[in-house]
Amino acid sequence: MITELLAPLDLAFWHLESDAHPMHLGALAVFSPAPGVTPQDVLGLLGDRAAAVPRLRMRVRDVLLPVGGAAWFTDPGFDVHRHVRRVVVPGDDFMAEATRLAGELMERPLARGLPPWQMYLLDRPGPGPFAVLVKLHHALADGMRAVTIGAGIFDQIAAAGSTRAARRRPPAPPRSWLPGPYEAAGMALDRIGGVGRALGVGASVVRASRLDMRGSTALTASSSGTRRLATAELDAAGVQRVRRTEGGTANDVLLAVVAGALRRWMLERGGPLPAADPRALVPVSRRGPGGTATGNRLSGYLLGLPVGEPDARERLRLVRTAMDRNKAAGPLRGAGAVAVLADQLPALAHRFGAPLAGNAARMLFDVLVTSVPLPRSALSLGGCPLRAVYPMAPLARGQSLAVALSTYGGRVQAGLVADGKALPDLDRLAGALHDELRDLQPLAPPVPPVAVRP
């Protein structure tokens, strides 16, 4: 019996995938060791907690109605050991090797006949830190939903979840995939009303498209099917100091940092700067506070990253002005409206049109830059404190770079995912993020020293 139909955008992500373009997102979480906690303890804990998340026991199957649609079904043969595995990381530099290995593991598409997720425990033969790599198919979750699902492995959230589960009402029985007469009528009315919305959104997408993409070659390439991961950490307090001085939001500052880092990286490569500023797609969640929707709820804003501007202050002003303009226009304008448009299309259109839509991504944007919210409280796994979380976003077809940012423990952690052959120097770009924020610091007044009385 059906549990839940895939929402239109989820269906689009499911059909956008190919072997060379896996559509999963993820995170690399790094932990400090705790006395007496062994790798087998952590592996067992990961399996137990993942198996307790109902969403992670579900897989996708085609359905008869709607035509071309698919649905989530509870997998009767679910075995958590197919999804949670341990990999021993060789070498003396654990973080460097774990990051390299995580990039290789992110290359591999998830098995479509199983619940579409995996977790890997990455640890070393001796004592020291360890990491957990989480992979979730984009059809399963957007960034905010991924945090909710993935956070179930942590001690604090797992304990709270157990308390809520004890008070929860029994789940509703599975329902048939055949809609009743009133539901069918409602679906028909929604489809009629969606035609007008689709036309308006589609027109804005066409207006945002570019026929001339000569200015973005540094960030676009034919896919090699390989993945490389690089990480960076920024001082969250430094970001806030710049924000207080220059105005705007912390996200504006981070977008300006990305723009400046790209400029540094392009100049260090020895080539000319692009004739046109590269476009970033900045995803925007349409999930309201306390929203319970399980499907993807996304839109996005288009932003020209001002890599041609040499002055850091002016780059930040340009970013802030453009983002203010985007917010005033709303999420139904520009390339980000593609996600909204997906909600208005029938299932059959996603099944056959997804490959064409994937090929059109280069006409809309050059790089994805996304911020992923994390819990503010300190987290742990089996008593092992969480040190950092580096989020990872999927690459669009024909594009070489995606940048994801999250804040935890007073640090902004950046996960850069790239096509491994197109951007072999990804570590240099990650280092440029740190350099750019450092050079933005003079824009902010220094923190006054604390007076100490004799």
Summary of the structure (lengths in Angstrom):
residues: 454
radius of gyration: 22.4
end to end distance: 75.0
largest distance: 81.4
contacts: 1471
relative contact order: 0.18
helix: 42%
strand: 22%
